[in-house]
């Protein structure tokens, strides 16, 4: 037999999870994000735990993380809606008749007209999308917050009952495998926490220097969305460009793009590969390919599953195929 009974059960558990994820992406997605957030909360919680008791550290950490999330998303939609309206009005108020006195050729006026129409349509689409997604986003945030709190309270109970997932002869090995896999996941999240913190600070300071309003909001939003590889940077880019355009015009757009692109490139090619490869003992190319593949197969949430799945299968191989218990100690 290629694998022991415990090995086959471990594989079946993963496949069942993927099946449930495909059949019920909203609920499973909330659970996935809840697990991520509960682990993110533990990062400042452990730091604060060195200065105060564990209960106080846990409460303060939850207040900090969820407070930043609420602040970012409470400002995100108002900023998008207000700036979209301002941009739309600016475009509509352009008086092309004034250009006639400058003897501008008809073909150039036509190009400007078409550009104005295109910008107006884009702004309206952004505005309508922001309004339409507002109720569902609020509902999702509430579900995720509740899920995070529940998962935090269930973790000790789940840890104590992992042995029930395996037959008698492999309970020790199976329990150690599950704990090792989760420990690796915690290391991954801690690494991403450091990377996201750098990105948030970089974007916030960059926007402040460039004179783009809402630098604090943009920095916090960039920090939060950076936990979603590739997609998060797109979410953060929209308000950066819109606020940049409102405040500085074309210069604001260029400055905003430079800040976002610089942060993204530093993360993609320097910070994330170095931090995560050091934490997980994985080559940066494996990390990049796994994120791209899971994103292609399972969408945005698949990106969050990429590295945990890779770590799961590495531990699975070491534990149930190589049968080397030292790999999971």
C-alpha positions as CSV (number, residue, x, y, z in Angstrom):
1,X,0.0,0.0,0.0
2,X,1.4,3.4,-1.0
3,X,0.1,5.1,2.1
4,X,-1.1,4.0,5.5
5,X,-4.7,4.3,6.5
6,X,-3.8,7.6,8.3
7,X,-2.2,8.9,5.0
8,X,-5.3,8.1,3.0
9,X,-7.5,9.8,5.6
10,X,-5.3,12.9,5.5
11,X,-5.7,13.1,1.7
12,X,-9.4,12.5,2.0
13,X,-9.8,15.3,4.5
14,X,-8.1,17.8,2.2
15,X,-10.2,16.7,-0.9
16,X,-13.4,17.0,1.2
17,X,-12.4,20.5,2.2
18,X,-11.8,21.5,-1.5
19,X,-15.2,19.9,-2.4
20,X,-17.0,21.9,0.3
21,X,-15.1,25.0,-0.8
22,X,-16.3,24.6,-4.4
23,X,-19.9,23.8,-3.4
24,X,-20.2,26.5,-0.7
25,X,-17.6,29.3,-1.5
26,X,-19.2,32.0,0.6
27,X,-19.5,30.1,3.9
28,X,-16.2,28.3,3.4
29,X,-14.6,31.6,2.3
30,X,-15.7,33.2,5.5
31,X,-14.2,30.4,7.5
32,X,-10.9,30.7,5.6
33,X,-10.7,34.4,6.2
34,X,-11.8,33.9,9.8
35,X,-8.9,31.5,10.3
36,X,-6.5,34.0,8.7
37,X,-7.8,36.9,10.9
38,X,-7.7,34.9,14.1
39,X,-4.0,34.1,13.3
40,X,-3.3,37.7,12.4
41,X,-4.7,38.8,15.7
42,X,-2.3,36.5,17.5
43,X,0.7,38.4,16.1
44,X,0.2,41.6,18.2
45,X,-1.3,39.5,20.9
46,X,1.9,37.7,21.5
47,X,3.9,40.9,21.5
48,X,1.5,42.5,24.0
49,X,1.5,39.3,26.0
50,X,5.1,40.1,27.0
51,X,3.9,43.3,28.7
52,X,0.5,42.3,30.2
53,X,-1.7,39.3,31.0
54,X,-2.9,37.1,28.1
55,X,-6.6,38.1,28.4
56,X,-5.9,41.9,28.2
57,X,-3.5,41.3,25.3
58,X,-6.1,39.3,23.4
59,X,-8.8,42.0,23.9
60,X,-6.5,44.8,22.8
61,X,-5.2,42.9,19.8
62,X,-8.8,42.2,18.6
63,X,-9.6,45.9,19.1
64,X,-6.5,47.0,17.1
65,X,-7.0,44.6,14.2
66,X,-10.8,45.0,13.9
67,X,-10.6,48.7,14.6
68,X,-8.2,49.2,11.6
69,X,-10.4,47.0,9.4
70,X,-13.5,48.9,10.3
71,X,-11.8,52.3,9.8
72,X,-10.5,51.2,6.4
73,X,-13.7,49.8,5.0
74,X,-15.9,52.5,6.6
75,X,-13.9,55.0,4.6
76,X,-13.4,52.9,1.4
77,X,-16.8,53.2,-0.1
78,X,-17.4,56.9,0.9
79,X,-14.1,57.8,-0.7
80,X,-14.8,55.8,-3.9
81,X,-18.3,57.3,-4.2
82,X,-17.3,60.9,-3.4
83,X,-14.2,60.9,-5.6
84,X,-16.1,59.2,-8.5
85,X,-18.7,61.9,-8.3
86,X,-16.0,64.6,-8.2
87,X,-14.1,63.2,-11.2
88,X,-17.4,62.8,-13.1
89,X,-18.2,66.5,-12.5
90,X,-14.7,67.6,-13.4
91,X,-14.9,65.7,-16.7
92,X,-18.4,67.0,-17.5
93,X,-17.4,70.6,-16.7
94,X,-14.6,70.6,-19.3
95,X,-15.7,73.2,-21.9
96,X,-14.4,72.2,-25.2
97,X,-15.7,75.4,-26.8
98,X,-12.9,77.2,-25.1
99,X,-10.4,75.2,-27.2
100,X,-11.9,76.7,-30.4
101,X,-10.1,79.9,-29.8
102,X,-6.8,78.1,-29.8
103,X,-7.3,76.8,-33.3
104,X,-7.1,73.2,-32.2
105,X,-7.8,70.8,-35.1
106,X,-11.1,69.0,-35.3
107,X,-9.5,65.5,-35.0
108,X,-7.9,66.5,-31.7
109,X,-11.2,67.9,-30.3
110,X,-12.9,64.6,-31.3
111,X,-10.2,62.6,-29.4
112,X,-10.7,64.8,-26.3
113,X,-14.5,64.3,-26.6
114,X,-14.1,60.6,-26.9
115,X,-11.7,60.5,-24.0
116,X,-14.2,62.5,-21.8
117,X,-17.0,60.1,-22.7
118,X,-14.8,57.1,-21.9
119,X,-13.8,58.6,-18.5
120,X,-17.4,59.5,-17.7
121,X,-18.5,55.9,-18.4
122,X,-15.7,54.4,-16.3
123,X,-16.5,56.7,-13.4
124,X,-20.1,55.8,-13.6
125,X,-19.3,52.1,-13.6
126,X,-17.0,52.5,-10.6
127,X,-19.7,54.5,-8.8
128,X,-22.5,52.0,-9.6
129,X,-20.2,49.1,-8.6
130,X,-19.3,50.7,-5.3
131,X,-22.9,51.3,-4.4
132,X,-24.1,47.8,-5.5
133,X,-21.3,46.0,-3.5
134,X,-21.8,48.0,-0.4
135,X,-24.6,45.9,1.3
136,X,-22.9,42.5,0.5
137,X,-19.6,43.8,1.7
138,X,-21.0,44.9,5.0
139,X,-22.7,41.5,5.4
140,X,-19.5,39.7,4.6
141,X,-17.5,41.8,7.1
142,X,-20.1,40.9,9.8
143,X,-20.0,37.2,9.0
144,X,-16.2,37.2,8.9
145,X,-15.9,39.1,12.2
146,X,-18.3,36.6,13.9
147,X,-16.4,33.7,12.4
148,X,-13.1,35.0,13.5
149,X,-14.3,35.3,17.1
150,X,-15.8,31.9,17.1
151,X,-12.8,30.2,15.6
152,X,-10.6,31.9,18.2
153,X,-12.6,30.3,20.9
154,X,-12.8,26.9,19.2
155,X,-9.0,26.5,18.6
156,X,-8.1,25.0,21.9
157,X,-11.0,22.5,21.7
158,X,-10.1,21.6,18.1
159,X,-6.4,21.0,19.1
160,X,-7.4,18.7,21.9
161,X,-9.7,16.6,19.7
162,X,-7.4,16.2,16.6
163,X,-6.6,12.6,17.7
164,X,-10.2,11.6,16.8
165,X,-9.5,12.0,13.1
166,X,-7.1,9.1,13.0
167,X,-7.1,5.3,13.8
168,X,-5.6,4.2,17.1
169,X,-2.2,3.2,15.7
170,X,-1.6,6.5,13.9
171,X,-3.1,9.0,16.3
172,X,0.2,10.4,17.5
173,X,1.5,10.7,14.0
174,X,-1.7,12.3,12.6
175,X,-2.0,14.7,15.5
176,X,1.6,15.8,15.1
177,X,1.1,16.2,11.4
178,X,-1.9,18.5,11.9
179,X,-0.2,20.6,14.5
180,X,2.9,20.9,12.4
181,X,0.9,22.0,9.3
182,X,-0.9,24.6,11.4
183,X,2.3,25.8,12.9
184,X,3.7,26.3,9.4
185,X,0.6,28.2,8.5
186,X,1.1,30.5,11.6
187,X,4.7,31.2,10.4
188,X,3.3,32.1,6.9
189,X,0.8,34.5,8.4
190,X,3.4,36.1,10.6
191,X,5.7,36.6,7.6
192,X,2.8,38.1,5.6
193,X,2.0,40.4,8.6
194,X,5.6,41.8,8.4
195,X,5.4,42.2,4.6
196,X,1.9,43.8,4.7
197,X,3.1,46.2,7.5
198,X,6.0,47.4,5.3
199,X,3.7,47.9,2.3
200,X,1.2,49.8,4.4
201,X,3.9,52.1,5.8
202,X,5.5,52.6,2.4
203,X,2.2,53.5,0.7
204,X,1.1,55.8,3.6
205,X,4.4,57.7,3.7
206,X,4.6,57.8,-0.1
207,X,1.1,59.3,-0.4
208,X,1.9,61.8,2.4
209,X,5.1,63.0,0.6
210,X,3.3,63.2,-2.8
211,X,0.6,65.3,-1.2
212,X,-2.2,62.8,-1.8
213,X,-4.9,63.3,0.8
214,X,-6.0,60.4,3.1
215,X,-2.4,59.0,3.5
216,X,-3.3,57.3,6.8
217,X,-6.4,55.7,5.3
218,X,-4.5,54.6,2.2
219,X,-1.7,53.1,4.3
220,X,-4.1,51.1,6.5
221,X,-6.1,50.0,3.4
222,X,-2.9,48.9,1.7
223,X,-1.9,47.0,4.9
224,X,-5.2,45.1,5.1
225,X,-5.6,44.3,1.4
226,X,-1.9,43.1,1.1
227,X,-3.0,39.9,2.9
228,X,-4.7,39.1,-0.4
229,X,-1.8,38.6,-2.8
230,X,-2.0,40.3,-6.3
231,X,-5.7,41.2,-5.9
232,X,-5.2,43.3,-2.8
233,X,-2.9,45.7,-4.6
234,X,-5.7,46.4,-7.2
235,X,-8.2,47.2,-4.5
236,X,-5.8,49.7,-2.9
237,X,-4.8,51.3,-6.2
238,X,-8.3,52.6,-7.0
239,X,-8.7,55.1,-4.1
240,X,-5.0,56.1,-4.4
241,X,-5.4,57.1,-8.1
242,X,-8.8,58.7,-7.5
243,X,-7.6,60.8,-4.5
244,X,-4.4,61.6,-6.4
245,X,-6.3,62.9,-9.4
246,X,-8.7,65.0,-7.3
247,X,-5.8,66.6,-5.4
248,X,-3.0,66.9,-7.9
249,X,-4.5,66.1,-11.3
250,X,-2.3,64.2,-13.7
251,X,0.7,64.4,-11.4
252,X,-1.4,62.8,-8.7
253,X,-2.3,59.8,-10.9
254,X,1.4,59.4,-11.9
255,X,2.6,59.7,-8.3
256,X,0.0,57.3,-7.0
257,X,0.9,54.7,-9.7
258,X,4.6,55.0,-8.9
259,X,4.0,54.5,-5.2
260,X,1.7,51.4,-5.7
261,X,4.0,49.9,-8.4
262,X,7.1,50.4,-6.3
263,X,5.4,48.9,-3.2
264,X,4.2,45.9,-5.3
265,X,7.5,45.3,-6.9
266,X,9.4,45.4,-3.6
267,X,7.0,43.0,-2.1
268,X,6.9,40.6,-5.1
269,X,10.6,40.4,-5.8
270,X,12.3,41.3,-2.5
271,X,10.2,41.2,0.7
272,X,7.8,38.3,0.2
273,X,10.2,35.8,-1.3
274,X,12.8,36.6,1.3
275,X,10.6,36.6,4.3
276,X,8.3,33.6,3.3
277,X,11.1,31.5,1.9
278,X,13.1,32.0,5.1
279,X,10.1,31.2,7.3
280,X,8.8,28.2,5.3
281,X,12.1,26.8,3.8
282,X,10.5,27.1,0.3
283,X,12.1,28.6,-2.8
284,X,10.5,31.9,-3.8
285,X,9.7,30.5,-7.2
286,X,7.7,27.7,-5.7
287,X,5.8,30.3,-3.7
288,X,5.1,32.4,-6.7
289,X,3.9,29.5,-8.9
290,X,1.7,28.0,-6.2
291,X,0.0,31.4,-5.7
292,X,-0.6,31.8,-9.4
293,X,-1.9,28.3,-9.9
294,X,-4.3,28.3,-7.0
295,X,-5.5,31.8,-8.0
296,X,-6.3,30.5,-11.4
297,X,-8.0,27.3,-10.2
298,X,-10.0,28.7,-7.3
299,X,-10.2,32.5,-7.7
300,X,-9.3,35.1,-5.1
301,X,-9.7,32.9,-2.1
302,X,-7.7,30.2,-3.8
303,X,-4.7,32.6,-3.5
304,X,-5.1,32.4,0.3
305,X,-5.1,28.6,0.1
306,X,-1.9,28.3,-2.0
307,X,0.9,28.3,0.5
308,X,-1.1,26.5,3.3
309,X,-1.9,23.8,0.8
310,X,1.8,23.5,-0.3
311,X,2.9,23.2,3.3
312,X,0.1,20.6,3.9
313,X,1.3,18.4,1.1
314,X,5.0,18.7,2.1
315,X,4.2,17.6,5.6
316,X,1.9,14.9,4.2
317,X,4.7,13.6,2.1
318,X,7.3,13.6,4.9
319,X,4.9,12.1,7.4
320,X,2.9,9.4,5.5
321,X,5.1,8.6,2.5
322,X,8.7,8.9,3.8
323,X,7.4,7.8,7.2
324,X,10.0,10.0,8.8
325,X,8.7,11.2,12.2
326,X,11.7,13.5,12.7
327,X,10.4,15.7,9.9
328,X,7.4,16.8,11.9
329,X,9.0,17.3,15.3
